[in-house]
Structure formats: C-alpha cells, structure tokens
Amino acid sequence: MKIRFNSPKESHPTQDSGLQVLYAPGKRLAFKLRWYFILFLILLPALWLAGRYGLDLIRIEAPALVRLQVLEIRARQAGRIQAIHVQAGDHVNTGKALVELDNPEWDLRLAILNGSQAAPAPGSNLAALDQRALGTLQALVGRAQQRVSEVRRMYNDNAATRGELVDAQNALDNRQAELLQFQRAQLGGAGTSEAARYAQQQEAERKWLQGQMASLNVAAPYDGRVAEVIAAEGENVGPGTPLLRLEKTGPAQLWIYLDPKDVDHSAPGSKLEVRLPDGSWASATVISPAESANPLPTDLRQPFSSPARGLLVPAQFDQPLAAEWRVDSLPVRVRFPGERFHIFGWEI
C-alpha cells in the first residue's frame, strides 16, 4: 500500500469524490468551537486560581466582624424577679428601670424589725420587753434553719448552687450568734443598757436592709437598645446571674483580621471601605493599631484554607450604620482604597 502524506481533502476541503459539499465549512467551524470549549473547561480551574492569586496581588482585602458595645446586665444580689419592664428591641434611656427584684427573706426581716420598733408604753415591764425580743430572735433562728434545710434539699436536687447553701448557713450562724449574745446579756444582768444596745443594732440592720432592697432593682447604665432578655419573671436568681443584654447607642465598630504582611494599613487614621451583605459600600477608619494576632473565626475562613491568624485591627464606621446591619458579629469584607481597578467595566 502506498502511503501519501497529502490528501485531496486538504487542498479541496469542500469537495468529496468530486462533489461539492455545501455544509463542510460549517461542520469544520463547529468542530473547532467544540474543541475550544472543551479546552476552556479543562483550563477553567487553573484560570480561576490564577485570577484569584492575581487579585490578591493587586488589592488588599480582609475579613471583618461588625462589633457593637453590648453590656450584659447581671443581678447584684440574690432575689426573685418580680417584673421585667422592657422587651428585646426596646430603646431605653439612662436610669430607665429594667428589672425589678425582691428578696422574700429580707422583706420578712424588715417586717420583724419594723414591728419591734414600737416603743413600750409607760410603766411597761422591762422583762416583758426582753421576752419579746428573745421570742423574735428565736423565730429568726427557726426561719434560718428552715432556709438552710430548704437550700440543702435544692442543692441535692441540683436546683441551687453551693454558694447559695453557704449564704444560708452563714445567715443561720449570724442569727444564732445574735440569740447567744442576747441570752448572755440577760444572764449577765446588763439590763437596760443591753436592751438599748440591741435596739441600736436592730436599727442599723434595718437601715442596711433598706439600702440592700433599694439596690436590688436594675436600671439602664446608659442610653441603648435591649438586645436580648435572658431571665424571666418569677425566676430566682443569684449574684451575677445574667438578666439581659444592653446594646450601647453609638457608632458600630469593626474588628478586622488583617494579614500580617499588610501591617502598613493598620496605622490609626487609615481609610478603608466595607462591603455590606447587600453589596453596598460604607467607609470606615482605623482607630488604633493592632495589639494582638487572633485566629480567624470559623465563619470568616475561606473554603479549603487552613486555620490562620490575623492582626486584630479595630476600626469605626464614618457614618452611622443602617439599623438592619447593626448586628453584633455580622461578617463583612473590607478593602483598603487605592486598590480597586476597572477593567472593561468590571470592578476588581
């Protein structure tokens, strides 16, 4: 068989066996386009990676979080929540009553102290007055013992903390010490001086309890918005129990996780732009240099990227942020100015 290195098809592609083939040019073009398309699909991942790497070289971009000044309001003393005067989303002013608490034990003690304040009638027997004071002290010791038993039972059922149990036992010890002191004074024959001293102690305790009751109620420390109500009415709370979260009125801040190689952009006063979730842009300014390098939060990491650390750079919005974007820990992207280009109408 004779091998030929040229073919009539090559010199006359539109003819086949001497006949004119009208659709041959169209078939050749479609054949070429099909191969070009397959080649484009093969090269597409490499082109995408090259484009991403090129964009990282010509612009400075970093992830960030919108942060609001949120204060967690906690109970100062143990008590029971009588009323919550606000709801999530309410705007409050400084001094606005937020939560009203009560302490039944202190209420009872105040009632007893107020009842024992009545002055005896002229000519009354001093022994009867001492007997009344002794009965009051014994009643207080009995209630303190009941309180210890109740808290110990709740502690065994995991319904009370060890601190509450210790507080109840301390209260019982104080009541027993008062009773012992009064009985010792009676045995020593202190008479009127001891009774007067005991009355002074009761008056001092009454004033202290009144002050503590007044400090139970919680008011707004500054103007702001109630972000979340944690506790519920009728709930028993201890010292430090979270009641609600209050968002301070003021400009929102940004926590930018900047790549260490771009540390030059962390100088105070550096301008930047923030891309919000709806695609709009907002301007911001760096307010202080980076003081620490923190790991990127999980929701800010790029897909298939290894965990990394970024310089934590605080910034502040130049204009008040729209209400729908005042969300604590809202993830956004920031870009420093002078790094945006327009190519064929596309912004990169």
C-alpha positions as CSV (number, residue, x, y, z in Angstrom):
1,M,0.0,0.0,0.0
2,K,1.3,3.4,-1.0
3,I,1.4,6.0,1.8
4,R,0.6,9.5,0.8
5,F,1.3,12.5,3.0
6,N,-1.1,14.8,1.2
7,S,-4.7,14.4,0.7
8,P,-7.2,15.9,-1.7
9,K,-9.2,16.8,1.4
10,E,-6.5,19.2,2.5
11,S,-6.4,21.1,-0.8
12,H,-10.2,20.9,-1.5
13,P,-11.9,20.5,1.9
14,T,-15.3,21.4,0.4
15,Q,-15.3,18.6,-2.1
16,D,-15.9,14.9,-1.5
17,S,-15.3,12.5,-4.5
18,G,-15.6,15.4,-6.9
19,L,-18.9,16.6,-5.4
20,Q,-19.3,20.0,-3.8
21,V,-20.2,19.7,-0.1
22,L,-22.0,22.9,0.9
23,Y,-22.1,22.2,4.6
24,A,-18.4,21.3,5.0
25,P,-17.2,24.8,6.2
26,G,-20.0,24.9,8.9
27,K,-19.0,21.5,10.2
28,R,-15.4,22.4,10.4
29,L,-16.2,25.6,12.4
30,A,-18.5,23.7,14.8
31,F,-15.8,21.1,15.2
32,K,-13.2,23.7,16.2
33,L,-15.6,25.5,18.6
34,R,-16.4,22.2,20.3
35,W,-12.7,21.5,20.9
36,Y,-12.1,25.1,22.1
37,F,-14.9,24.8,24.6
38,I,-13.5,21.5,25.9
39,L,-10.1,23.1,26.2
40,F,-11.7,26.1,28.1
41,L,-13.4,23.8,30.5
42,I,-10.1,21.9,31.2
43,L,-8.2,25.2,31.8
44,L,-11.0,26.9,33.8
45,P,-9.8,25.8,37.3
46,A,-6.3,26.9,36.5
47,L,-7.6,30.2,35.2
48,W,-9.7,30.7,38.3
49,L,-6.8,30.0,40.6
50,A,-4.6,32.4,38.6
51,G,-7.2,35.1,38.7
52,R,-7.7,34.8,42.5
53,Y,-3.9,34.9,43.0
54,G,-3.7,37.9,40.7
55,L,-6.4,39.8,42.6
56,D,-4.7,39.1,45.9
57,L,-1.6,40.7,44.5
58,I,-3.2,43.9,43.3
59,R,-5.7,44.6,46.1
60,I,-5.7,44.5,49.9
61,E,-8.8,42.8,51.3
62,A,-9.5,41.2,54.7
63,P,-12.5,39.7,56.6
64,A,-14.0,41.6,59.5
65,L,-16.8,41.5,62.0
66,V,-19.2,44.2,63.0
67,R,-19.0,44.7,66.7
68,L,-21.4,46.6,69.0
69,Q,-20.8,47.7,72.5
70,V,-23.0,45.2,74.4
71,L,-23.2,45.1,78.2
72,E,-24.5,42.0,80.0
73,I,-26.7,43.3,82.9
74,R,-26.4,40.9,85.9
75,A,-28.1,40.6,89.2
76,R,-26.2,42.3,92.1
77,Q,-27.8,40.3,94.9
78,A,-29.8,37.1,95.2
79,G,-33.5,37.5,94.8
80,R,-36.6,36.8,92.8
81,I,-37.6,38.7,89.6
82,Q,-40.9,40.5,90.2
83,A,-41.1,42.3,86.9
84,I,-39.2,42.9,83.7
85,H,-40.1,46.3,82.3
86,V,-38.5,46.0,78.8
87,Q,-38.5,43.7,75.8
88,A,-35.9,42.8,73.2
89,G,-35.6,45.7,70.7
90,D,-36.8,48.5,73.1
91,H,-34.8,51.7,73.2
92,V,-34.1,52.9,76.8
93,N,-32.5,56.0,78.3
94,T,-30.1,56.2,81.2
95,G,-31.8,55.4,84.5
96,K,-34.7,53.6,82.9
97,A,-35.9,50.8,85.2
98,L,-35.2,47.4,83.5
99,V,-35.7,44.7,86.1
100,E,-37.4,44.8,89.5
101,L,-36.3,42.2,92.0
102,D,-37.3,41.2,95.5
103,N,-35.9,39.2,98.4
104,P,-38.5,37.5,100.5
105,E,-36.1,36.8,103.4
106,W,-35.2,40.5,103.6
107,D,-38.8,41.5,103.4
108,L,-39.6,39.3,106.3
109,R,-36.7,40.5,108.3
110,L,-37.7,44.2,107.7
111,A,-41.2,43.4,108.8
112,I,-39.9,41.9,112.0
113,L,-37.6,44.9,112.6
114,N,-40.3,47.4,111.9
115,G,-42.7,45.6,114.3
116,S,-40.1,45.6,117.1
117,Q,-39.5,49.3,116.7
118,A,-42.7,50.3,118.6
119,A,-41.8,52.0,121.8
120,P,-43.1,50.3,125.0
121,A,-45.9,52.1,126.9
122,P,-45.0,54.0,130.1
123,G,-44.7,51.7,133.0
124,S,-44.3,48.5,130.9
125,N,-42.3,45.7,132.4
126,L,-38.7,45.5,131.1
127,A,-38.7,41.7,131.5
128,A,-41.7,41.5,129.1
129,L,-39.8,43.6,126.5
130,D,-36.8,41.3,126.9
131,Q,-39.0,38.3,126.5
132,R,-40.5,39.7,123.3
133,A,-37.0,40.4,121.9
134,L,-36.0,36.8,122.8
135,G,-39.0,35.4,121.0
136,T,-38.2,37.4,117.9
137,L,-34.6,36.2,117.9
138,Q,-35.7,32.6,118.3
139,A,-38.2,33.0,115.4
140,L,-35.4,34.3,113.2
141,V,-33.2,31.3,114.1
142,G,-36.0,28.9,113.3
143,R,-36.6,30.5,109.9
144,A,-32.9,30.5,109.2
145,Q,-32.8,26.8,110.0
146,Q,-35.8,26.1,107.7
147,R,-34.0,28.1,104.9
148,V,-30.8,26.0,105.3
149,S,-32.8,22.8,105.1
150,E,-34.7,24.0,102.0
151,V,-31.5,25.2,100.2
152,R,-29.7,21.9,101.1
153,R,-32.6,19.9,99.6
154,M,-32.4,22.1,96.5
155,Y,-28.7,21.7,96.3
156,N,-29.0,17.9,96.5
157,D,-31.5,18.1,93.6
158,N,-29.1,20.3,91.6
159,A,-31.6,23.2,91.9
160,A,-29.3,25.5,94.0
161,T,-25.6,26.4,94.0
162,R,-23.1,25.7,96.7
163,G,-22.8,29.5,97.1
164,E,-26.5,29.8,98.0
165,L,-26.1,27.0,100.5
166,V,-23.1,28.7,102.1
167,D,-25.0,32.0,102.3
168,A,-28.0,30.3,104.0
169,Q,-25.7,28.7,106.6
170,N,-23.9,32.0,107.2
171,A,-27.3,33.6,107.8
172,L,-28.2,30.9,110.3
173,D,-24.8,31.4,112.1
174,N,-25.5,35.2,112.4
175,R,-29.0,34.6,113.8
176,Q,-27.7,32.1,116.4
177,A,-24.9,34.5,117.3
178,E,-27.4,37.3,118.0
179,L,-29.5,35.0,120.1
180,L,-26.5,33.8,122.1
181,Q,-25.4,37.4,122.6
182,F,-28.8,38.4,123.9
183,Q,-29.1,35.5,126.2
184,R,-25.6,36.2,127.6
185,A,-26.5,39.8,128.2
186,Q,-29.6,38.6,130.1
187,L,-27.6,36.2,132.2
188,G,-25.0,39.0,132.9
189,G,-27.7,41.3,134.1
190,A,-26.9,44.1,131.6
191,G,-30.4,45.3,131.9
192,T,-31.4,48.5,130.2
193,S,-28.0,49.1,128.6
194,E,-28.0,45.8,126.7
195,A,-31.6,46.4,125.6
196,A,-30.7,49.8,124.2
197,R,-27.6,48.4,122.5
198,Y,-29.7,45.6,120.9
199,A,-32.2,48.2,119.7
200,Q,-29.4,50.2,118.1
201,Q,-28.2,47.0,116.4
202,Q,-31.7,46.4,115.1
203,E,-32.0,50.0,113.7
204,A,-28.6,49.7,112.0
205,E,-29.7,46.4,110.5
206,R,-33.0,47.9,109.3
207,K,-31.2,50.7,107.5
208,W,-28.8,48.3,105.9
209,L,-31.6,46.0,104.7
210,Q,-33.5,49.0,103.2
211,G,-30.3,50.0,101.3
212,Q,-29.9,46.5,100.0
213,M,-33.5,46.3,98.9
214,A,-33.1,49.5,97.0
215,S,-30.1,48.2,95.2
216,L,-31.9,45.1,94.0
217,N,-33.6,46.9,91.2
218,V,-31.7,47.2,87.9
219,A,-31.7,50.4,85.8
220,A,-30.1,51.2,82.4
221,P,-26.5,52.5,82.9
222,Y,-26.6,54.3,79.6
223,D,-28.7,55.0,76.6
224,G,-29.1,52.0,74.3
225,R,-31.3,49.2,72.9
226,V,-32.2,46.0,74.6
227,A,-30.6,43.3,72.5
228,E,-31.8,40.2,74.5
229,V,-33.8,39.4,77.6
230,I,-32.3,36.4,79.3
231,A,-34.2,36.0,82.6
232,A,-37.9,35.6,83.1
233,E,-40.4,36.9,85.7
234,G,-40.7,34.8,88.8
235,E,-37.3,33.3,88.4
236,N,-34.9,33.1,91.4
237,V,-31.5,34.5,90.6
238,G,-28.2,34.7,92.5
239,P,-25.5,37.3,92.5
240,G,-24.0,37.6,89.0
241,T,-26.9,35.9,87.2
242,P,-27.3,37.4,83.6
243,L,-30.6,39.2,83.3
244,L,-30.4,40.9,79.8
245,R,-28.0,42.3,77.2
246,L,-28.0,46.0,76.5
247,E,-26.5,47.4,73.3
248,K,-25.0,50.9,73.8
249,T,-26.1,53.7,71.5
250,G,-23.2,54.8,69.4
251,P,-21.2,54.1,66.2
252,A,-20.6,50.5,65.4
253,Q,-17.0,49.2,65.3
254,L,-15.2,46.8,63.1
255,W,-12.7,44.0,64.1
256,I,-10.6,43.5,61.0
257,Y,-8.4,40.3,60.7
258,L,-5.6,41.8,58.7
259,D,-2.9,39.6,57.1
260,P,0.4,40.3,58.9
261,K,2.1,41.2,55.6
262,D,-0.3,44.2,55.2
263,V,0.6,45.7,58.6
264,D,1.2,49.0,57.0
265,H,-2.5,49.5,56.6
266,S,-3.1,49.1,60.4
267,A,-2.0,52.7,61.2
268,P,-4.5,54.9,63.0
269,G,-6.4,57.1,60.6
270,S,-6.1,54.6,57.6
271,K,-9.2,54.7,55.5
272,L,-11.0,51.6,54.3
273,E,-14.2,50.5,52.7
274,V,-16.6,47.9,54.0
275,R,-18.7,45.7,51.7
276,L,-22.0,45.1,53.4
277,P,-24.1,41.9,52.8
278,D,-26.4,43.7,50.3
279,G,-23.4,44.7,48.1
280,S,-23.3,48.3,49.2
281,W,-20.1,50.0,50.4
282,A,-19.5,52.0,53.6
283,S,-16.4,54.0,54.7
284,A,-14.6,53.4,57.9
285,T,-11.4,54.5,59.7
286,V,-8.8,52.6,61.7
287,I,-8.9,53.9,65.2
288,S,-5.9,52.1,66.8
289,P,-3.0,49.9,65.7
290,A,-3.1,46.1,66.1
291,E,-2.2,44.8,69.5
292,S,-2.7,41.1,69.1
293,A,-2.9,38.3,66.5
294,N,-6.0,36.2,66.8
295,P,-7.2,33.1,65.0
296,L,-9.8,33.8,62.3
297,P,-13.3,32.8,63.3
298,T,-14.6,29.7,61.5
299,D,-17.2,31.6,59.6
300,L,-14.6,34.0,58.2
301,R,-12.2,31.4,56.8
302,Q,-12.1,30.9,53.0
303,P,-13.1,27.4,51.7
304,F,-10.3,24.8,51.7
305,S,-8.0,27.2,53.6
306,S,-6.0,26.2,56.7
307,P,-6.6,28.0,60.0
308,A,-4.6,31.2,60.2
309,R,-4.1,34.2,62.4
310,G,-4.8,37.8,61.6
311,L,-3.8,41.1,63.2
312,L,-6.9,42.3,65.1
313,V,-7.3,45.9,63.9
314,P,-10.2,48.0,65.3
315,A,-11.9,50.4,63.0
316,Q,-15.0,52.6,63.2
317,F,-17.6,53.5,60.6
318,D,-17.5,57.1,59.4
319,Q,-21.3,57.3,59.1
320,P,-24.0,55.7,61.3
321,L,-24.6,52.2,60.2
322,A,-28.1,51.3,58.9
323,A,-30.3,49.7,61.5
324,E,-30.7,46.4,59.6
325,W,-26.9,46.0,59.7
326,R,-26.4,46.8,63.4
327,V,-26.0,43.1,64.2
328,D,-23.2,42.1,66.6
329,S,-20.6,39.7,65.0
330,L,-22.0,40.3,61.5
331,P,-19.3,39.1,59.0
332,V,-18.3,41.5,56.3
333,R,-15.3,42.2,53.9
334,V,-13.2,45.3,54.0
335,R,-11.0,46.7,51.2
336,F,-8.4,49.5,51.5
337,P,-8.8,52.4,49.0
338,G,-6.5,52.8,46.0
339,E,-6.6,49.1,45.3
340,R,-9.8,49.0,43.1
341,F,-9.5,48.8,39.3
342,H,-12.0,48.9,36.5
343,I,-11.3,46.6,33.5
344,F,-13.8,46.6,30.7
345,G,-16.5,47.8,33.1
346,W,-15.7,45.2,35.7
347,E,-14.7,46.3,39.2
348,I,-11.9,44.3,40.7
